[in-house]
Amino acid sequence: MLGAMRCSLVKRVLSPGDDTKKIAVAAGTVLLAEGTTSGRIYILAEGALEVARGDTQIAVVSEPGSIFGEMSLLLESAHTATVRAATPALVYEFIDGAEFLKSDPDTALVIARLLAQRLHSATTYLVDLKRQYAGHGTHLEMVGEVLASLINQQPGEFLPGSERQSGP
């Protein structure tokens, strides 16, 4: 399902012959830096991008149509991870990501669906963890609290991170 949504996004946004927004980036180039704000959105056309949080690599993404920077933009917060080119890559750069999303509601809906799918996957994983560790008396029993906070609307400003780590 995510692949179909990314394909839809690529077709909607990246019209054939429209290379005006496409940029080539060398391997190692940082597109988004953790802890900064840029207002930018990137969509991968070719190559692979690494996503890292601190010193921990989260993923290497190579699927065309994958989007980066949308969470920071929508939450009006700093980037929670660094995105850098793992290989030479071609990306579509939208310097004013908010304007880009406002100008094309259909694209914004595709992005909302991608984010909803990510949230669904995360909550499904947490429910599975909760079931596996219920009654074990371990710190993993706190998964119920995490699920409740994901499912219920956040009161006031949501600040990512944990008590152990002050920042995202």
C-alpha contacts under 8 A as a table, 3 or more apart, distances in Angstrom:
res1	aa1	res2	aa2	distance
1	M	4	A	5.20
1	M	5	M	6.37
2	L	5	M	5.04
2	L	6	R	6.15
2	L	114	L	6.68
2	L	117	Q	7.53
3	G	6	R	5.10
3	G	7	C	6.10
4	A	7	C	4.99
4	A	8	S	6.14
5	M	8	S	4.96
5	M	9	L	6.15
5	M	110	V	6.49
5	M	113	R	7.88
5	M	114	L	7.09
6	R	9	L	4.92
6	R	10	V	6.13
6	R	64	P	7.29
6	R	65	G	4.76
6	R	66	S	6.28
7	C	10	V	5.10
7	C	11	K	6.22
7	C	64	P	7.72
7	C	65	G	6.28
8	S	11	K	5.17
8	S	12	R	6.12
8	S	110	V	7.72
9	L	12	R	5.15
9	L	13	V	5.94
9	L	14	L	7.79
9	L	65	G	6.28
9	L	107	T	6.43
9	L	110	V	6.56
10	V	13	V	5.43
10	V	14	L	5.19
10	V	15	S	7.73
10	V	64	P	7.46
10	V	65	G	5.17
11	K	14	L	5.66
11	K	15	S	6.15
12	R	15	S	6.56
12	R	107	T	6.99
13	V	107	T	7.28
14	L	18	D	6.70
14	L	92	Y	7.99
15	S	18	D	5.60
18	D	21	K	7.43
19	D	22	K	4.98
21	K	92	Y	5.22
21	K	93	E	5.67
21	K	94	F	7.07
22	K	90	L	6.53
22	K	91	V	5.52
22	K	92	Y	4.35
22	K	93	E	6.41
23	I	90	L	5.64
23	I	91	V	5.51
23	I	92	Y	6.20
23	I	93	E	6.97
24	A	88	P	7.35
24	A	89	A	5.80
24	A	90	L	4.55
24	A	91	V	6.54
25	V	29	T	6.30
25	V	85	A	6.94
25	V	88	P	5.78
25	V	89	A	5.31
25	V	90	L	6.24
25	V	91	V	7.59
26	A	29	T	5.69
26	A	85	A	6.69
26	A	87	T	6.87
26	A	88	P	4.54
26	A	89	A	6.58
27	A	84	R	7.66
27	A	85	A	4.82
27	A	86	A	5.28
27	A	87	T	4.38
27	A	88	P	4.58
27	A	89	A	7.24
28	G	84	R	5.83
28	G	85	A	5.10
28	G	86	A	6.04
28	G	87	T	7.32
29	T	84	R	5.33
29	T	85	A	5.33
30	V	33	A	6.60
30	V	82	T	7.18
30	V	83	V	5.93
30	V	84	R	4.13
30	V	85	A	6.55
31	L	82	T	7.60
31	L	83	V	5.57
31	L	84	R	5.51
31	L	85	A	7.51
32	L	36	T	7.70
32	L	38	S	7.43
32	L	69	G	7.20
32	L	79	H	7.05
32	L	81	A	7.57
32	L	82	T	5.32
32	L	83	V	5.04
32	L	84	R	7.05
33	A	36	T	5.75
33	A	37	T	7.97
33	A	79	H	6.56
33	A	81	A	6.62
33	A	82	T	4.41
33	A	83	V	6.56
34	E	53	R	7.08
34	E	54	G	7.72
34	E	78	A	7.06
34	E	79	H	4.87
34	E	80	T	5.24
34	E	81	A	4.40
34	E	82	T	4.56
35	G	78	A	5.03
35	G	79	H	5.28
35	G	80	T	6.25
35	G	81	A	7.46
35	G	168	P	7.96
36	T	78	A	4.92
36	T	79	H	5.66
37	T	72	S	7.22
37	T	77	S	6.72
37	T	78	A	4.63
37	T	79	H	5.95
38	S	95	I	7.98
39	G	69	G	7.59
39	G	72	S	7.61
39	G	73	L	5.65
39	G	95	I	6.58
39	G	96	D	5.78
39	G	97	G	5.57
39	G	98	A	7.07
40	R	69	G	6.15
40	R	70	E	7.92
40	R	73	L	7.42
40	R	93	E	7.05
40	R	94	F	5.55
40	R	95	I	4.61
40	R	96	D	5.68
40	R	97	G	4.92
41	I	67	I	7.08
41	I	68	F	5.77
41	I	69	G	4.80
41	I	70	E	5.98
41	I	73	L	7.91
41	I	93	E	6.07
41	I	94	F	5.16
41	I	95	I	6.74
41	I	96	D	7.62
41	I	97	G	5.17
42	Y	67	I	5.71
42	Y	68	F	5.13
42	Y	69	G	6.52
42	Y	91	V	6.24
42	Y	92	Y	5.48
42	Y	93	E	4.75
42	Y	94	F	6.27
43	I	64	P	7.60
43	I	65	G	5.59
43	I	66	S	5.60
43	I	67	I	4.51
43	I	68	F	6.39
43	I	91	V	5.51
43	I	92	Y	5.05
43	I	93	E	6.78
44	L	47	G	7.47
44	L	48	A	7.93
44	L	62	S	7.62
44	L	63	E	7.25
44	L	64	P	5.13
44	L	65	G	5.30
44	L	66	S	5.38
44	L	67	I	6.49
44	L	89	A	7.72
44	L	90	L	6.49
44	L	91	V	4.56
44	L	92	Y	6.45
45	A	63	E	8.00
45	A	64	P	4.79
45	A	65	G	6.23
45	A	89	A	7.51
45	A	90	L	5.32
45	A	91	V	5.13
45	A	92	Y	6.87
46	E	62	S	7.15
46	E	63	E	7.78
46	E	64	P	6.02
46	E	89	A	5.34
46	E	90	L	4.99
46	E	91	V	6.90
47	G	62	S	5.80
47	G	85	A	7.89
47	G	86	A	7.81
47	G	87	T	5.86
47	G	88	P	5.97
47	G	89	A	4.20
47	G	90	L	6.45
48	A	60	V	6.41
48	A	61	V	5.39
48	A	62	S	4.26
48	A	63	E	7.75
48	A	85	A	6.18
48	A	86	A	5.37
48	A	87	T	5.47
48	A	88	P	7.43
48	A	89	A	6.30
49	L	60	V	5.57
49	L	61	V	5.24
49	L	62	S	6.50
49	L	83	V	6.48
49	L	84	R	5.57
49	L	85	A	4.41
49	L	86	A	4.94
49	L	87	T	7.02
49	L	89	A	7.65
50	E	57	Q	7.20
50	E	58	I	7.68
50	E	59	A	5.85
50	E	60	V	4.34
50	E	61	V	6.30
50	E	82	T	7.95
50	E	83	V	5.60
50	E	84	R	5.30
50	E	85	A	6.04
50	E	86	A	5.42
51	V	57	Q	6.05
51	V	58	I	5.46
51	V	59	A	5.24
51	V	60	V	6.20
51	V	61	V	7.72
51	V	81	A	6.39
51	V	82	T	5.70
51	V	83	V	4.66
51	V	84	R	6.73
52	A	55	D	6.67
52	A	56	T	5.44
52	A	57	Q	4.17
52	A	58	I	5.14
52	A	59	A	7.07
52	A	81	A	5.46
52	A	82	T	5.22
52	A	83	V	6.57
53	R	56	T	5.29
53	R	57	Q	6.38
53	R	58	I	6.77
53	R	80	T	6.94
53	R	81	A	4.61
53	R	82	T	6.23
54	G	57	Q	8.00
54	G	81	A	7.35
54	G	82	T	7.88
57	Q	60	V	7.92
60	V	86	A	7.37
61	V	66	S	7.48
62	S	66	S	7.77
63	E	66	S	5.90
67	I	70	E	7.06
68	F	71	M	7.86
68	F	83	V	7.72
69	G	72	S	5.66
69	G	73	L	6.34
69	G	79	H	7.05
70	E	73	L	5.08
70	E	74	L	6.02
70	E	97	G	7.78
71	M	74	L	5.23
71	M	75	L	5.90
71	M	79	H	7.63
72	S	75	L	5.25
72	S	76	E	5.60
72	S	77	S	5.03
72	S	78	A	5.64
72	S	79	H	5.13
72	S	80	T	7.27
73	L	76	E	5.08
73	L	77	S	6.82
73	L	97	G	7.03
73	L	98	A	6.94
74	L	77	S	7.95
79	H	82	T	7.24
80	T	168	P	5.58
85	A	88	P	6.44
85	A	89	A	6.48
94	F	97	G	5.37
94	F	100	F	6.77
96	D	99	E	5.48
96	D	100	F	6.31
97	G	100	F	4.95
97	G	101	L	6.25
98	A	101	L	5.23
98	A	102	K	6.16
99	E	102	K	5.01
99	E	103	S	5.98
100	F	103	S	5.26
100	F	104	D	6.60
101	L	104	D	5.44
101	L	105	P	6.39
101	L	107	T	6.71
101	L	108	A	5.28
102	K	105	P	6.15
102	K	108	A	7.48
104	D	107	T	5.47
104	D	108	A	6.45
105	P	108	A	4.85
105	P	109	L	6.12
106	D	109	L	5.06
106	D	110	V	6.40
107	T	110	V	5.05
107	T	111	I	6.30
108	A	111	I	5.08
108	A	112	A	6.13
109	L	112	A	4.90
109	L	113	R	6.17
110	V	113	R	5.10
110	V	114	L	6.29
111	I	114	L	4.99
111	I	115	L	6.22
112	A	115	L	5.11
112	A	116	A	6.07
113	R	116	A	4.94
113	R	117	Q	6.11
114	L	117	Q	5.11
114	L	118	R	6.32
115	L	118	R	5.03
115	L	119	L	6.22
116	A	119	L	5.06
116	A	120	H	6.07
117	Q	120	H	4.97
117	Q	121	S	6.15
118	R	121	S	5.11
118	R	122	A	6.20
119	L	122	A	5.06
119	L	123	T	6.11
120	H	123	T	5.25
120	H	124	T	6.01
121	S	124	T	5.11
121	S	125	Y	6.16
122	A	125	Y	5.13
122	A	126	L	6.22
123	T	126	L	4.96
123	T	127	V	6.05
123	T	147	L	6.58
123	T	150	L	7.59
124	T	127	V	5.15
124	T	128	D	6.27
125	Y	128	D	5.13
125	Y	129	L	6.29
126	L	129	L	4.95
126	L	130	K	6.08
126	L	143	V	6.38
126	L	147	L	6.78
127	V	130	K	5.02
127	V	131	R	6.25
127	V	143	V	7.77
127	V	144	G	7.91
127	V	147	L	7.42
128	D	131	R	5.19
128	D	132	Q	6.22
129	L	132	Q	5.08
129	L	133	Y	6.15
129	L	140	L	7.71
129	L	143	V	7.20
130	K	133	Y	5.42
130	K	134	A	5.67
130	K	140	L	7.32
130	K	141	E	6.44
130	K	143	V	5.71
130	K	144	G	6.45
131	R	134	A	5.39
133	Y	136	H	5.46
133	Y	138	T	7.52
133	Y	140	L	6.46
133	Y	141	E	6.38
134	A	137	G	7.69
134	A	141	E	6.16
135	G	141	E	7.58
136	H	141	E	7.62
137	G	141	E	6.90
138	T	141	E	5.95
139	H	142	M	6.00
140	L	143	V	5.76
141	E	144	G	6.44
142	M	145	E	5.30
142	M	146	V	6.61
143	V	146	V	4.95
143	V	147	L	6.13
144	G	147	L	5.08
144	G	148	A	6.18
145	E	148	A	5.09
145	E	149	S	6.27
146	V	149	S	5.19
146	V	150	L	6.28
147	L	150	L	5.08
147	L	151	I	6.09
148	A	151	I	5.18
148	A	152	N	5.87
149	S	152	N	5.35
149	S	153	Q	7.24
149	S	154	Q	6.85
150	L	153	Q	7.37
150	L	154	Q	7.88
154	Q	157	E	7.36
154	Q	158	F	6.37
155	P	158	F	7.43
160	P	167	G	6.80
160	P	168	P	5.25
161	G	165	Q	5.97
161	G	166	S	5.82
161	G	167	G	5.08
161	G	168	P	4.38
162	S	165	Q	5.06
162	S	166	S	6.07
162	S	167	G	7.43
162	S	168	P	7.77
163	E	166	S	6.26
165	Q	168	P	7.41
